[in-house]
Amino acid sequence: MRQETAASYANLQEMAQQLNLSPAAYRRAIEVAGLTPNRADWLRYIDRFLVAVGALLIVAGIAAFFAWNWADLNHMVKFALIEGGILAAVVMAWRLGLNSIAGGVSLFAAAFLTGTLLAVFGQVYQTGADPYGLFLVWAVLILPWAIVGRQAGIWMLLQLLLNLTVIMYYTQVLNPPDGWWQLSQLLGPLVWLGSTVTDSTLASYLFALNATALVLWEFGARGGVSWMQGSIFPRLIAFAALSTLLIPTIIIIVAAGLDEKTGLSLISPLLLLAATVACLYYYQYQRHDLFILTCILLGVIMVITSLSIRNMLDSTGSLLFLAVLVIAQVASAAWWLRQVARRWEAET
């Protein structure tokens, strides 16, 4: 009996190349295979996009309103407006239903406004609390909504708050930075957050936090939890976990090539090696995800390129060799990913 293969963009494109189909014939084949979104699909996508953008604009407008009118508002008015917004968002989520798009977005808006309320409270009463306490309390307060809401958006916000809590607590209490670290805080929050993962100990804590969240999410997804079947949350968390190990690993490699001491330990490279092997196996054979595999291969390419830079800083023609090496690695990674995708199609 002849085995049938499910239609997909990849095998249709391969057939079109073999049969030398014209662009018009190729588009017709996609329509016949049912791979073209219909009117209902487009309306659903547009509806979700507009609801999400509208909620973000409303939340951003509230923050801009307080920033512009801060000095002219009485503190009771400030609290009343924010708490009224939270109450209205919660009521909308309850009335519209947590399973609806509008209801889920309303609950997310309430979770976000909770942080605004804490920030306003700290500004009005000048509590003097450390910033990590703000993010920790924010995370604790929205945890029940994350459990009840069963949506990836609030869990992403919760995970971000936990990461910021760990970073703030480590850099403000356990190991306060000095020297250029203090200068990096003046250059902006993104520069400062990027510089924090140059500490192997902190990077290990962040990796453990994100890896734990990823494992729990994948466990729930394999257990059949419907709202955990999406791919956005695990992709973002996997990217964050790998990034916290990749940056200190590259710094160790490059600094060693320059005969400089970084103060970084080998825990980050060892964890990166273990995480790479585990992710390559799981996301290739257990749950198919080309995006995470691509991120892993990108990290491997960066490590190999950094090792090459370390060993050929004083050699001639190094730039040409590095260019050829990068091209060869990218081509090999693309070929391997294509083979993996074809194997997945054959299995289904």
N, C-alpha and C positions, 0 to 999 in steps of 0.2 A: 504494500500500500504506500502510495506517495505521501510524504509528510508535507503538510501545509505550513507556511510561515505567515505570521501575522503581518499585516501591512504596516509600514512605518516610513518616515521620511528617509531614513538611511537606505533601506533596501529598495525603495522606489527610485532614489537618486542613483543607486548602483545599476538598476535595470535600465534607467534612462541613458546612462553612459554606455552600457553594453549595446543597447538597441539604437543608439544615436538618435534619440527622440528630439524633436524641436521643442522650444520653450512652451509653445501653445499646447502641444501634446502632453508635455510633462505636467503642466497645470491641470489639464483635463484628467490625467491619471490620479492626481492628488484629490480632485473632486470626487471621482468615482470611488476611490478608496475610503472616502468619508473622513479625510484628514483636514478638510477645510472647515474652520469654525462657521457655524450657521448664525442666523440672526439672533436667536435666543442666547447663544454663547457670547456673542459680542455685547449684547445688552447687559448680560450678567457681569461681564468683566468691567464694562464702563460704569455700571452701578456701584460695584465694589470700589473701583478707583475713585469715583467722585465722592463717595461717602467717606473714605479714608482721608482724602485730601481736604474735604470740608471740615472734618474733625480736627485735623492738624492745624488748619488755618484758624479755627476758633480758639484752640488752645494757645497758639502763637499770638493771636490778637489779645487774649486775656493777659498774657505775660507782657506784651508791649504796652497795654493800657496801664498796668501797674508801674512799669518802668517810667512812663511819661508823666503820670499824674501822682507819683509817689508822695511828693512833698505837699500836695494840696488835699490829700485824702486823710480823713480821720482814721485812726487805727481800727475803730469799730466798723467803719464802712469797709475797710479792706477785708477784715475777717468775714463780714456779712456777704460780700460779693463772692469771695472764693468758696466759702461754705455753701452759699446758695448754688454756685455752679456745680459743686460736688453732689449736692442733694438732687439737683435737676438731672445730672448725668445718671445717677443711680436709679432715679425714678424712671427715666427713659429706658434704661437697660432692663428694668423689671417689667415695664409695660410692653416694650417691643419684643422681649424674649432674648435670652442670652444666645440662642442659636441663630438669631437673625444677624445680618451684617450691621445694621444700625444699632442694635442692642449691644453687640460686642464692642463696637467702636465707642459707644457711650460709656461702657464700663472702663475701657482703656483710658478715656478722657478723665474719668473720675480718679483713676489711679495716678495719672500724671498730675492732676491738680492737687492731689494730696501732697506732693513734693513742694508745689508752689505755696501751699498753706504753711508747711513747716518752715520754708524759707522766710515768709513774711513774719511768722511768729518769732523767729530768731532775730530778724531785723528790728521789730517793734520793741521787744523786751530785752534785747542785747543779752542773751543768755550766756554768751561766752563759750558755748559748747563747741567741741572740735568738729570739723567738717565730716569726719567719718561717722560721727554719731547721727548726723542728719541723714546720711544715706542708709545707715543701718535701721534707724527708726522708720524711714520711708519704706524700706523693704519689708519690715515686719508688719506695718500697717496694711500694705496691699497684698500680703500673702493670702489672707482669706479670700479676697477677690480673685486672685490667681487660681486658687483651688476651685472656687465656685464657677468662675467664668469659663474655665477649660478652653482657653485660647492661647495661641503661641505669642501674641503681641504682649500680653501682660507678663508672661514668663520671660520674654526677652528683656523687658524693662526690669524685672526683678533680678535677672542674672547680671545685667549691667550695673545695677545698684550694689550687688554683692561684690563685683569686681572692684568698683570704686571704693567700697568700704575696706577691702583688703589692702588696696594700694595706699589709701589715706592712713589707715592704722599703722601699716608697716613703716611708711616714710615719716610719720609724725610722732609715733610712740616707740616702736621697736628699734628702728634704725634711722634717725633723722638725717637727711642728706646734708652735705656741706660742699663747699667749692662750687664747681660748675653746675651741680645739681640745683643749687639755689638760684643761679642765673637762669637755668632752664625754666623755672617756674615763672620768671618775669617775662619770658618770651611767648608765653601763651600756654593754655591747658593741653593742647595737642602735643606740643614739644615736650612738655613735662610728662605726660602720660607715656609718650614714646621712650623717654629716658628711664622710666621706672623699670622697664624689663631688662635693663642692662645689669641688674642685680640678679644673680642666679637663684638666690634664696627666694626673693619675691617672685621671680618668674616661675619657680617650682610651685609656690603656693597658688598662683593664678592658674597654672596648668592643672593642678589637682582639683581646683574648684570647677573649672570648665569641663575637664574630663569626666568628673563625677556627674555633672549635669547632662553631658552627652550620653554617658552610659545609661543613666536612668531614663532618659528620653527614648533611646533605642530599645531599652527593655520594655517600656510601655508600648512603643509602636509595634514591636513583635508580639506583644500580648494582645493585640487587637483593639487597643484604645483608639477610637475613631478620630478624636481631635488631635492625636499625636501622629497622624499619618502624613502630615505635611513635611516638606523638605527644607523650608527656610530656616527654622530654628536649629536643627542639627548642623546645617551647613555653616551658619554664622558661628555657632559655638565651636565647631571643629576648626574653623579658620582662626578663631581667637586662641584656642588652646595650642595649635601648632605655631602660631606667630610668637607667643610668649617664650617658646623654646628656640625658635629659629634665630631670633635677633641676638640673644647672648651667644649662641653657638657660632654665628658668623663673626661676632666681635672677637671671640676667643681665637678663631682661625686666623683672621686678618692681623690681629695684634701680635700673635705669635710670629707671623711672617715679618713683622716690623721690629721684632725683638723687644716688644713692650709688654709690661705686666698689666693685666686688666683687673686682677682681684676676683675674677669669676672662677667658679669651680666647674668641674667636669660633669656635674649633675645634669645640666641642661642638655649637652650633647647625648648623654646616655638616655635620658628621657625622650629626646627627639628620635633617637634610633628605635627605641621600643615602641613609641607611638606610631612611627612610620610603618613599621612591620605590621603592627596590629591593625591599623587603618587599611593598609593595602590588602590584607586578607579579608577583613570584615566587609568593606565596601566593594570588594570584587566578587566575593562568593556568597556572602550572607544577605546583604542589602545593596542593590546596585545604585551607585551614585557617581556619575562621571565628574561632577563638580568637585567633590572631595578628593577623588583620585587625582584630578588635575592640580589641586592645591598641593597635594603631597608631592607630586612630581616636580612642581615648581620649587618646592623647598629643597628637594634633592638636587635639582639643577643649581640652585643658589649655593648649596654647600660644596658641590663639586667644583664650581667656578671659583669659590673662595679659596679652596685648597690649591687650585691651580695658580691663582694669583699669589698665594703665599710662597709657592715653590719656584716662581719664575719672575720675581720682582726685578732681579738684576740681569736677566737674560735678554738677548736681542731678539727682535721679532716676536715678542710676547703678545703684543696687541693683535697681530694677525692670527696667532695660534688661539688666543682666547675667543676671537670672533668665530673661527672655524669650530671650536669646541662648543660654543653656545648654540650655533646653528645645528650641529650634529645632535646635541642633547635635545633641543626642541623638536627636531624632526623625528628622533627616536621616540620621544614621549608621545607625539601625535600619532605615530604609526602604532604604538602599543595601545593607546586609548581606542583607536579605531578597531584593532583586533579584539579588544575586550568588548566593545559595543556589538560587534558582529557575533561574538560568542553568546552574548546575552540574547540577542534576537533569535539565534538558532535554538537556544534553550526554551524560549517561550513559544 
